[in-house]
C-alpha cells in the first residue's frame, strides 16, 4: 500500500514538473538530452529500456536534440517491450526537466501483472492439421504471453488459407484469464469454400497488347486462387517496365459455383523516353580487372519500351565519365545500342543483342573497344539471375614502354557465364544479408579469335547487424586468369589492387608497380572487414582491415603473401548512398611502399 502511494505521488510530481518544463521549452529552439531516468522498472534494466529508444543520452562526441515526437515514440516502444513480454497492463508516463539548454527525461513505469500462456486452442480446422497450425505460433505453453507472436501466428494461418483458395475464411480469436495471470487463447476458424479463378479482366491498356499482361500472370482460368501467386503476378507485370502502377483485385465472387474473377488494373508509361542524367557512379577504368572507383558521369538515353507486340525494347545510350581522382583527364566515352526481348523459348528470360563502343585514356594507356554481345538471362527477380553470353569484340590497346608508344590489336570471340544473387536488406545501407557474384569468360573457343584465355572472378559479401545501427561487414574476393595454349593473356584484362574499394592503403591500381606505372597480375585474392556505426546526425564511422595480394601468374599461387592495411573512416548519409572519407595506413607490404597514410574519397561503401 505504501509502495503504491509513493508511486502515485511521484507520478503527480513528475507530471506537474513536466507541464512547467514544457512551458519553458516552448520558447527555445534547440534543447539537448543530458540524462534519461527510469522509475518503477523491475523486470528490465535501464540499459534494456534505452536500447529500444530513439532518444539518446549525451555521449563524448555527440548530443541528441530533444524532440517531443521522439519522446512519444519512445514511450510507445517501452510500453510495447513490456506488452511483448506479458505485461499487458503496463503504463508509461513521461516528464522532462530543463536547465539552460539541457533536458533530463524521466519515465515512470507501472509494470502491472505479468501474464503467461496457459493454453492455445484452435477450433474449426478441417483442411489442415491442427498440430501444424500450432507450429506457426512462436510461443509455447508456460511462456510470457506475447501478443505480437500471437498476431503473427494468426496472420500466418490466414495467409495459409488465402494461398489455398479459401477467400472467405474467417478467423476470430479470444482470450480468457485463469488464476489471475494465466491466459487461455482460443482461435475459431470458419474455413469456407475453396475458390477457383473464372476469368481475368484487364483494364487500363491503351497501346500495350493484353497478351503482355497475361503472359506475366502465374495464375490463369481454372487455377485455384492464391494470394501469393497473385502478388507475384503483380510484381512480374510491373517489372516489364511498361507500367507505372499495377493492381490486382478480386471481383464477382460466385458463392454457388465457387468461382471468382480477377481485375488487373494498370497504368501505362510513355512508350518512348528521352532523358539526360548527371551524377556520381562507379567505373573500372581501362582494365576490366581493376576494382571500381568513383566517377562523375553525364549520360543521355533514348528508349522505346514497346517496339514489338511481344514487348521487345530498344535503347540507345551515350555516356561520358571521368574519375574524381583525375578530373582533368580526357573522359571515358561509352556508346551502347541494346535490343532486348523477354520470354525466349516460352520461359521467363531476357535475351538481348548489344552493340557497343568505348574509348578511354588512363595513366599513359589508351583502349578502344567495339563489337557485339548476345546474351540470355534467366531472371526470376531483380535480385537474382543467371546469364550466359557470346561476344565478338575488337580491341585497340596503346601503352608506353621504354619511352615508346606501342599499339596492339586483338579480336576476342568469347563465351561467358554470370551468376548474381543479392539478399541484402538494403542496397545502399545494408545491415544484414549476403551478396554473391560469379563472372566467368572463355576467349578463343569460337573461330576467328586472335587470343585464347579464360578469366574467372568470384565475390562474396556478408552483413551482420550487431547492435542498433552497428554493422559488421566482410568480403572475400578472388580472381584468376590464364592463357589457353601458347597465347598470352592481355594486359588490359589483368587484375589490379589498390584504391577505395580494395586495398585502401594503396592508391588506385598501384599495389604493384613497374617504374612509375601500375602493374597487374593474373591471380588475385582480397579480404575486407569493416565495422560500421553511427556517430551523430548523418555522420557515421568505420573501422576497417584489408588484406590481399596479386601474382603475375597462376603458377605462383603458392607464393601468395598477403599485404595488410587498416584505418578509420567517416561516412555521410545521403539519399543517394553514403559519401565516405577513409584514412588508411599500410601495416605490412610484400613490396617496397613509401606512403604512410592514404586518404580515399568515395561514394557508397567499399563493398
Secondary structure as GFF3:
##gff-version 3
##sequence-region A 1 607
A	DSSP	alpha_helix	2	25	.	.	.	ID=ss1
A	DSSP	beta_strand	32	39	.	.	.	ID=ss2
A	DSSP	alpha_helix	46	51	.	.	.	ID=ss3
A	DSSP	alpha_helix	68	84	.	.	.	ID=ss4
A	DSSP	beta_strand	91	99	.	.	.	ID=ss5
A	DSSP	beta_strand	102	110	.	.	.	ID=ss6
A	DSSP	beta_strand	116	123	.	.	.	ID=ss7
A	DSSP	alpha_helix	130	134	.	.	.	ID=ss8
A	DSSP	alpha_helix	147	163	.	.	.	ID=ss9
A	DSSP	beta_strand	170	178	.	.	.	ID=ss10
A	DSSP	beta_strand	182	190	.	.	.	ID=ss11
A	DSSP	beta_strand	196	203	.	.	.	ID=ss12
A	DSSP	alpha_helix	210	216	.	.	.	ID=ss13
A	DSSP	alpha_helix	227	238	.	.	.	ID=ss14
A	DSSP	beta_strand	243	254	.	.	.	ID=ss15
A	DSSP	beta_strand	259	268	.	.	.	ID=ss16
A	DSSP	beta_strand	272	283	.	.	.	ID=ss17
A	DSSP	beta_strand	293	304	.	.	.	ID=ss18
A	DSSP	beta_strand	313	323	.	.	.	ID=ss19
A	DSSP	three_ten_helix	324	326	.	.	.	ID=ss20
A	DSSP	beta_strand	332	342	.	.	.	ID=ss21
A	DSSP	three_ten_helix	344	346	.	.	.	ID=ss22
A	DSSP	beta_strand	349	362	.	.	.	ID=ss23
A	DSSP	beta_strand	365	381	.	.	.	ID=ss24
A	DSSP	beta_strand	384	401	.	.	.	ID=ss25
A	DSSP	beta_strand	404	422	.	.	.	ID=ss26
A	DSSP	beta_strand	433	443	.	.	.	ID=ss27
A	DSSP	beta_strand	453	467	.	.	.	ID=ss28
A	DSSP	beta_strand	470	483	.	.	.	ID=ss29
A	DSSP	three_ten_helix	491	493	.	.	.	ID=ss30
A	DSSP	beta_strand	512	514	.	.	.	ID=ss31
A	DSSP	beta_strand	517	519	.	.	.	ID=ss32
A	DSSP	beta_strand	523	536	.	.	.	ID=ss33
A	DSSP	beta_strand	539	551	.	.	.	ID=ss34
A	DSSP	three_ten_helix	554	559	.	.	.	ID=ss35
A	DSSP	beta_strand	563	572	.	.	.	ID=ss36
A	DSSP	beta_strand	579	588	.	.	.	ID=ss37
A	DSSP	beta_strand	597	603	.	.	.	ID=ss38
###
